[in-house]
Amino acid sequence: MSQALEDLKELKNIPDFQDRITGEEYRYTADKMEVMQINVGRLCNLACKHCHVEAGPGRTEIMDRKVMEACLAVCREQKIPTIDITGGAPEMNPDFEWLVEEACRTVSHVIVRTNLVILEEETYRHLPEFYADHKVEIVCSLPYYRAKEMNRVRGEGTFETAIRVIRRLNELGYGREKDLVLNMVYNPAGAYFPPVQDAMEKEYKVKLWEDYGIVFNSLFTITNNPMGRFEAFLKRSGNLESYMKKLSDAFNEATLPGLMCRHQLSVGYDGQVYDCDFNQAAELPVLTGETIFDMVGKSCRKRKICLANHCYGCTAGQGSSCGGATE
């Protein structure tokens, strides 16, 4: 268990999240996993202020090919239809392109999560065409549609670079052609909830089209989870308890059926298995203790989900997951 979770346990007046779960079925995974999310490492060209896995240029955790091969084997055997590749900046893993190619041969739907900025570095400039050739769905993080707000989160010049990359993706057909899907992610820049997803998507589409001639498919709004750098920010600013109170007060039971932990398996760089990416950041592996190597050659079975108070981040208001709002 991470220090962040220890901090959350010490907060007063925050009900235990597990006590809020009334339906027993929501404590368990669904009958079938729909997504395997593979975190190929913590190495990143950026060090974003809200990053829950604390990725950055100095991180050394990198997934090797043996772990990737085990992930692919489990997807084949259990007929998991979607592989979702994330990081860090996943592009910086030396076996990244091999994984994308093999994933495309293994499952029907491959997602890559990118910070966009990485795609203007010389080593990675060829990747937009590589993505298009393999019909990979791109989920790109764009914290805001104006430079000032995004650069404050990511660093000076990152917004302008991201806009150039999105325009290049549009030129390749992303956001325009049916099989070249370009989705965006919005995270709040502070200790508050994201706006209603549909309304924010419309706002992004209007602003980005009017100002930059950019198009995309969908926008996912994700509530910042009190982990990693965001949790450190909350502590420094004295907002940790008030933010957690806000999350717990906004608990919405209607979000429970769509929680990503019920339909998704998260694999860390070393092969450790988690119920979701936030549990990976919280150092909470699956309760069965399995690694991805243990799952090869075995049938899929339902398991009890590892829950803690950071789970309020996924059940507040309209809900939150790697695919955006859940209600």
MARVEX-328242 format. One record per residue (C-alpha): residue number from 0; x, y, z; residue in three letters. Coordinates in nm, 4 decimals. Layout:
seq, px, py, pz, type
NUM, X, Y, Z, ALA
...
//
This chain:
seq, px, py, pz, type
0, 0.0000, 0.0000, 0.0000, MET
1, 0.1338, 0.3433, -0.0952, SER
2, 0.1944, 0.6330, 0.1420, GLN
3, -0.0871, 0.8161, -0.0370, ALA
4, -0.3378, 0.5530, 0.0732, LEU
5, -0.2021, 0.5668, 0.4264, GLU
6, -0.2645, 0.9431, 0.4185, ASP
7, -0.6229, 0.8893, 0.3013, LEU
8, -0.6894, 0.6367, 0.5793, LYS
9, -0.5943, 0.8951, 0.8398, GLU
10, -0.8499, 1.1509, 0.7220, LEU
11, -1.1458, 1.2047, 0.9522, LYS
12, -1.5111, 1.2286, 0.8487, ASN
13, -1.4541, 1.0281, 0.5299, ILE
14, -1.6714, 0.7130, 0.5293, PRO
15, -1.5015, 0.3894, 0.4327, ASP
16, -1.5622, 0.3457, 0.0607, PHE
17, -1.6420, -0.0234, 0.0972, GLN
18, -1.9334, 0.0630, 0.3252, ASP
19, -2.0920, 0.2609, 0.0411, ARG
20, -2.1171, -0.0413, -0.1883, ILE
21, -2.4667, -0.1841, -0.1419, THR
22, -2.4806, -0.4259, -0.4344, GLY
23, -2.2612, -0.7301, -0.3709, GLU
24, -2.2028, -0.7752, -0.7446, GLU
25, -2.0160, -0.4432, -0.7572, TYR
26, -1.7478, -0.5842, -0.5292, ARG
27, -1.6565, -0.8338, -0.8020, TYR
28, -1.5367, -0.8201, -1.1588, THR
29, -1.7780, -0.8855, -1.4430, ALA
30, -1.8046, -1.2294, -1.6010, ASP
31, -1.5650, -1.1301, -1.8803, LYS
32, -1.2802, -0.8826, -1.9086, MET
33, -1.3273, -0.6364, -2.1949, GLU
34, -0.9967, -0.4467, -2.1716, VAL
35, -0.6383, -0.5226, -2.0797, MET
36, -0.4583, -0.1994, -2.0015, GLN
37, -0.0820, -0.2426, -2.0269, ILE
38, 0.1337, 0.0178, -1.8542, ASN
39, 0.4665, -0.0266, -2.0330, VAL
40, 0.6637, 0.1917, -1.7929, GLY
41, 0.6950, 0.5145, -1.5965, ARG
42, 0.9496, 0.6792, -1.8302, LEU
43, 0.8074, 0.9969, -1.9854, CYS
44, 0.9353, 1.3085, -2.1607, ASN
45, 0.7067, 1.5185, -1.9383, LEU
46, 0.6403, 1.5421, -1.5632, ALA
47, 0.2785, 1.6620, -1.5518, CYS
48, 0.1542, 1.8108, -1.2266, LYS
49, -0.1537, 1.5857, -1.2056, HIS
50, 0.0167, 1.2559, -1.3001, CYS
51, -0.1039, 0.9824, -1.0646, HIS
52, 0.1796, 0.7420, -1.1587, VAL
53, 0.4452, 1.0149, -1.1190, GLU
54, 0.5943, 0.9441, -1.4608, ALA
55, 0.8875, 1.1517, -1.5795, GLY
56, 1.2270, 1.1640, -1.7568, PRO
57, 1.4079, 1.0199, -1.4558, GLY
58, 1.1979, 0.7052, -1.4143, ARG
59, 1.3657, 0.3745, -1.4966, THR
60, 1.0732, 0.1286, -1.4754, GLU
61, 1.0350, -0.0261, -1.8217, ILE
62, 0.8303, -0.3302, -1.9247, MET
63, 1.0343, -0.5966, -2.1058, ASP
64, 0.9205, -0.8183, -2.3905, ARG
65, 0.8618, -1.1236, -2.1705, LYS
66, 0.5894, -0.9375, -1.9809, VAL
67, 0.4412, -0.8131, -2.3084, MET
68, 0.4345, -1.1684, -2.4480, GLU
69, 0.2501, -1.2910, -2.1388, ALA
70, -0.0045, -1.0086, -2.1755, CYS
71, -0.0670, -1.1048, -2.5379, LEU
72, -0.1018, -1.4729, -2.4462, ALA
73, -0.3665, -1.3953, -2.1834, VAL
74, -0.5572, -1.1761, -2.4287, CYS
75, -0.5588, -1.4577, -2.6851, ARG
76, -0.6614, -1.7247, -2.4372, GLU
77, -0.9311, -1.5218, -2.2650, GLN
78, -1.0479, -1.3505, -2.5846, LYS
79, -1.0097, -1.0003, -2.4406, ILE
80, -1.1124, -0.7730, -2.7301, PRO
81, -0.9232, -0.4522, -2.6408, THR
82, -0.5622, -0.3764, -2.5521, ILE
83, -0.5049, -0.0278, -2.4091, ASP
84, -0.1364, 0.0738, -2.4053, ILE
85, -0.0318, 0.3461, -2.1645, THR
86, 0.2646, 0.4797, -1.9628, GLY
87, 0.4512, 0.7169, -1.8911, GLY
88, 0.4926, 0.8014, -2.2502, ALA
89, 0.4426, 0.4481, -2.3860, PRO
90, 0.6277, 0.5412, -2.7049, GLU
91, 0.9544, 0.5560, -2.5062, MET
92, 0.9530, 0.1829, -2.4322, ASN
93, 1.2085, 0.0243, -2.6707, PRO
94, 0.9654, -0.2584, -2.7568, ASP
95, 0.6663, -0.0286, -2.8054, PHE
96, 0.6260, -0.0693, -3.1809, GLU
97, 0.6662, -0.4457, -3.1549, TRP
98, 0.3904, -0.4520, -2.8921, LEU
99, 0.1546, -0.2429, -3.1074, VAL
100, 0.2091, -0.4688, -3.4089, GLU
101, 0.1552, -0.7865, -3.2070, GLU
102, -0.1458, -0.6384, -3.0278, ALA
103, -0.3056, -0.5581, -3.3634, CYS
104, -0.2599, -0.9225, -3.4643, ARG
105, -0.4039, -1.0455, -3.1338, THR
106, -0.7134, -0.8338, -3.0640, VAL
107, -0.9685, -0.6373, -3.2643, SER
108, -0.9160, -0.3019, -3.0910, HIS
109, -0.5872, -0.1378, -2.9907, VAL
110, -0.5654, 0.1936, -2.8042, ILE
111, -0.2523, 0.4003, -2.7455, VAL
112, -0.2552, 0.6826, -2.4900, ARG
113, -0.0188, 0.9629, -2.5866, THR
114, 0.0738, 1.3036, -2.4501, ASN
115, 0.1149, 1.4253, -2.8131, LEU
116, 0.4292, 1.6262, -2.7316, VAL
117, 0.6446, 1.3130, -2.7609, ILE
118, 0.5441, 1.2796, -3.1275, LEU
119, 0.7414, 1.5903, -3.2248, GLU
120, 1.0684, 1.4500, -3.0945, GLU
121, 1.2931, 1.3251, -3.3730, GLU
122, 1.2972, 0.9630, -3.2541, THR
123, 0.9157, 0.9404, -3.2613, TYR
124, 0.8145, 1.1586, -3.5596, ARG
125, 0.7280, 0.8527, -3.7691, HIS
126, 0.4713, 0.7232, -3.5207, LEU
127, 0.1602, 0.9124, -3.6432, PRO
128, 0.1933, 0.7299, -3.9772, GLU
129, 0.2648, 0.4050, -3.7911, PHE
130, -0.0557, 0.4531, -3.5888, TYR
131, -0.2579, 0.5249, -3.9012, ALA
132, -0.1175, 0.2212, -4.0860, ASP
133, -0.2220, -0.0038, -3.7966, HIS
134, -0.5611, 0.1680, -3.7424, LYS
135, -0.4730, 0.2302, -3.3776, VAL
136, -0.7187, 0.4379, -3.1747, GLU
137, -0.5374, 0.7358, -3.0254, ILE
138, -0.6392, 0.8750, -2.6877, VAL
139, -0.4496, 1.1986, -2.6394, CYS
140, -0.4284, 1.4058, -2.3262, SER
141, -0.5084, 1.7734, -2.3836, LEU
142, -0.5624, 1.9306, -2.0398, PRO
143, -0.7241, 2.2393, -2.1937, TYR
144, -0.7987, 2.4074, -2.5256, TYR
145, -0.6006, 2.7217, -2.4392, ARG
146, -0.2242, 2.7539, -2.4068, ALA
147, -0.2080, 2.9272, -2.0695, LYS
148, -0.3961, 2.6593, -1.8771, GLU
149, -0.2265, 2.3622, -2.0449, MET
150, 0.1259, 2.5005, -2.0249, ASN
151, 0.0767, 2.5582, -1.6535, ARG
152, 0.0139, 2.1851, -1.6099, VAL
153, 0.2623, 2.0472, -1.8610, ARG
154, 0.5294, 2.3076, -1.9182, GLY
155, 0.5914, 2.6030, -2.1471, GLU
156, 0.5322, 2.5338, -2.5150, GLY
157, 0.3575, 2.1999, -2.4688, THR
158, 0.0208, 2.3308, -2.5892, PHE
159, 0.1601, 2.4693, -2.9124, GLU
160, 0.3433, 2.1427, -2.9794, THR
161, 0.0299, 1.9388, -2.9108, ALA
162, -0.1722, 2.1504, -3.1552, ILE
163, 0.0832, 2.0910, -3.4320, ARG
164, 0.0703, 1.7158, -3.3682, VAL
165, -0.3115, 1.7054, -3.3705, ILE
166, -0.3157, 1.8909, -3.7027, ARG
167, -0.0779, 1.6304, -3.8423, ARG
168, -0.3039, 1.3525, -3.7149, LEU
169, -0.6031, 1.5225, -3.8782, ASN
170, -0.4106, 1.5357, -4.2073, GLU
171, -0.3600, 1.1589, -4.1839, LEU
172, -0.7360, 1.1124, -4.1375, GLY
173, -0.7584, 1.0899, -3.7601, TYR
174, -1.0828, 1.2382, -3.6330, GLY
175, -1.2162, 1.2358, -3.9895, ARG
176, -1.2122, 0.8759, -4.1143, GLU
177, -1.4235, 0.6053, -3.9520, LYS
178, -1.1362, 0.3703, -3.8676, ASP
179, -0.8960, 0.6418, -3.7461, LEU
180, -1.0366, 0.7402, -3.4083, VAL
181, -0.8905, 1.0360, -3.2186, LEU
182, -1.0219, 1.0880, -2.8662, ASN
183, -0.9110, 1.3472, -2.6123, MET
184, -0.8837, 1.3481, -2.2340, VAL
185, -0.9551, 1.6426, -2.0055, TYR
186, -0.8307, 1.6512, -1.6457, ASN
187, -0.9066, 1.9444, -1.4136, PRO
188, -0.6025, 2.1570, -1.3303, ALA
189, -0.6935, 2.1816, -0.9610, GLY
190, -0.8925, 2.0377, -0.6719, ALA
191, -1.2295, 2.0425, -0.8451, TYR
192, -1.4469, 1.8146, -1.0578, PHE
193, -1.4527, 1.8157, -1.4366, PRO
194, -1.7581, 1.9719, -1.6036, PRO
195, -2.0317, 1.7491, -1.7463, VAL
196, -1.8644, 1.5437, -2.0183, GLN
197, -2.1090, 1.6112, -2.3032, ASP
198, -2.0991, 1.9856, -2.2432, ALA
199, -1.7198, 1.9903, -2.2205, MET
200, -1.6888, 1.7892, -2.5414, GLU
201, -1.9033, 2.0409, -2.7291, LYS
202, -1.6973, 2.3283, -2.5873, GLU
203, -1.3684, 2.1641, -2.6908, TYR
204, -1.4970, 2.0894, -3.0411, LYS
205, -1.6154, 2.4460, -3.0974, VAL
206, -1.3021, 2.6126, -2.9574, LYS
207, -1.0492, 2.3842, -3.1261, LEU
208, -1.2254, 2.4113, -3.4619, TRP
209, -1.2671, 2.7876, -3.4476, GLU
210, -0.9147, 2.8588, -3.3256, ASP
211, -0.7091, 2.5851, -3.4912, TYR
212, -0.9234, 2.3994, -3.7470, GLY
213, -0.8924, 2.0800, -3.5411, ILE
214, -1.1439, 1.7938, -3.5284, VAL
215, -1.1635, 1.4855, -3.3057, PHE
216, -1.4144, 1.2151, -3.2137, ASN
217, -1.4881, 1.2214, -2.8397, SER
218, -1.3717, 1.3892, -2.5210, LEU
219, -1.3287, 1.1936, -2.1977, PHE
220, -1.3433, 1.3868, -1.8710, THR
221, -1.1478, 1.2207, -1.5903, ILE
222, -1.1610, 1.3208, -1.2247, THR
223, -0.8150, 1.3589, -1.0751, ASN
224, -0.7488, 1.0693, -0.8408, ASN
225, -0.5766, 1.1587, -0.5094, PRO
226, -0.2615, 0.9661, -0.5982, MET
227, 0.0899, 1.0552, -0.7090, GLY
228, 0.1750, 1.4178, -0.7854, ARG
229, -0.1857, 1.5280, -0.7511, PHE
230, -0.2029, 1.3890, -0.3979, GLU
231, 0.1246, 1.5673, -0.3179, ALA
232, -0.0255, 1.8922, -0.4511, PHE
233, -0.3354, 1.8454, -0.2343, LEU
234, -0.1198, 1.7954, 0.0733, LYS
235, 0.1010, 2.0968, 0.0006, ARG
236, -0.1986, 2.3208, -0.0572, SER
237, -0.3883, 2.1914, 0.2484, GLY
238, -0.6727, 2.0611, 0.0307, ASN
239, -0.6435, 1.6846, 0.0729, LEU
240, -0.9176, 1.6428, 0.3327, GLU
241, -1.1553, 1.8927, 0.1693, SER
242, -1.1062, 1.7292, -0.1721, TYR
243, -1.1725, 1.3824, -0.0326, MET
244, -1.4795, 1.5145, 0.1476, LYS
245, -1.6006, 1.6605, -0.1797, LYS
246, -1.5485, 1.3250, -0.3526, LEU
247, -1.7229, 1.1249, -0.0805, SER
248, -2.0163, 1.3683, -0.0602, ASP
249, -2.0631, 1.3348, -0.4376, ALA
250, -2.0687, 0.9524, -0.4294, PHE
251, -2.3108, 0.8347, -0.6974, ASN
252, -2.4329, 0.4752, -0.6761, GLU
253, -2.5411, 0.4870, -1.0413, ALA
254, -2.1752, 0.4904, -1.1465, THR
255, -2.1018, 0.1473, -0.9947, LEU
256, -2.2085, -0.0746, -1.2895, PRO
257, -1.9646, 0.1054, -1.5204, GLY
258, -1.6598, 0.1099, -1.2953, LEU
259, -1.3548, 0.0222, -1.5034, MET
260, -1.2230, -0.2199, -1.2394, CYS
261, -1.5169, -0.4498, -1.3149, ARG
262, -1.4336, -0.4840, -1.6843, HIS
263, -1.0628, -0.4094, -1.7100, GLN
264, -0.7344, -0.5669, -1.6078, LEU
265, -0.4316, -0.3431, -1.5486, SER
266, -0.0787, -0.4812, -1.5907, VAL
267, 0.2279, -0.3047, -1.4504, GLY
268, 0.5727, -0.2886, -1.6073, TYR
269, 0.6933, -0.5865, -1.3991, ASP
270, 0.3935, -0.8095, -1.4739, GLY
271, 0.2087, -0.7385, -1.1511, GLN
272, -0.1683, -0.7336, -1.2054, VAL
273, -0.4089, -0.4704, -1.0726, TYR
274, -0.7821, -0.4037, -1.0909, ASP
275, -0.7193, -0.0605, -1.2465, CYS
276, -0.4479, 0.1934, -1.3234, ASP
277, -0.5268, 0.3890, -1.0055, PHE
278, -0.4740, 0.0759, -0.7956, ASN
279, -0.1424, 0.0368, -0.9730, GLN
280, -0.0465, 0.3873, -0.8565, ALA
281, -0.1715, 0.3006, -0.5071, ALA
282, 0.0374, -0.0205, -0.5018, GLU
283, -0.2727, -0.2350, -0.4511, LEU
284, -0.2389, -0.5545, -0.6602, PRO
285, -0.5305, -0.7901, -0.7199, VAL
286, -0.6414, -0.9730, -0.4068, LEU
287, -0.5582, -1.3109, -0.5635, THR
288, -0.1914, -1.2074, -0.5810, GLY
289, -0.1540, -1.3227, -0.9407, GLU
290, 0.1003, -1.1866, -1.1860, THR
291, 0.0351, -1.1874, -1.5590, ILE
292, 0.2629, -1.4948, -1.5849, PHE
293, 0.0380, -1.6817, -1.3405, ASP
294, -0.2618, -1.6137, -1.5646, MET
295, -0.1166, -1.7700, -1.8801, VAL
296, -0.2876, -2.0989, -1.9609, GLY
297, -0.5623, -2.0527, -1.7055, LYS
298, -0.9322, -1.9838, -1.7527, SER
299, -1.0715, -1.6428, -1.6625, CYS
300, -1.2614, -1.6241, -1.3365, ARG
301, -1.4409, -1.3558, -1.1436, LYS
302, -1.2469, -1.2082, -0.8560, ARG
303, -1.3141, -0.9737, -0.5692, LYS
304, -1.1987, -0.6187, -0.6420, ILE
305, -0.9429, -0.4475, -0.4195, CYS
306, -1.1202, -0.1309, -0.2994, LEU
307, -1.0032, 0.1658, -0.0900, ALA
308, -1.0974, 0.5298, -0.0326, ASN
309, -0.9246, 0.6575, -0.3459, HIS
310, -1.2057, 0.4764, -0.5331, CYS
311, -1.4261, 0.7768, -0.4520, TYR
312, -1.2503, 0.9445, -0.7446, GLY
313, -1.4270, 0.7053, -0.9842, CYS
314, -1.7736, 0.7269, -0.8270, THR
315, -1.8165, 1.1003, -0.7660, ALA
316, -2.0722, 1.2899, -0.9717, GLY
317, -2.0950, 1.1524, -1.3257, GLN
318, -1.8254, 0.8961, -1.2496, GLY
319, -1.4785, 0.8615, -1.3971, SER
320, -1.2790, 0.5975, -1.5809, SER
321, -1.0113, 0.5720, -1.8486, CYS
322, -1.3019, 0.5990, -2.0932, GLY
323, -1.4455, 0.9091, -1.9263, GLY
324, -1.7740, 0.9466, -1.7408, ALA
325, -1.9486, 0.6232, -1.6403, THR
326, -2.3047, 0.7486, -1.5959, GLU
//
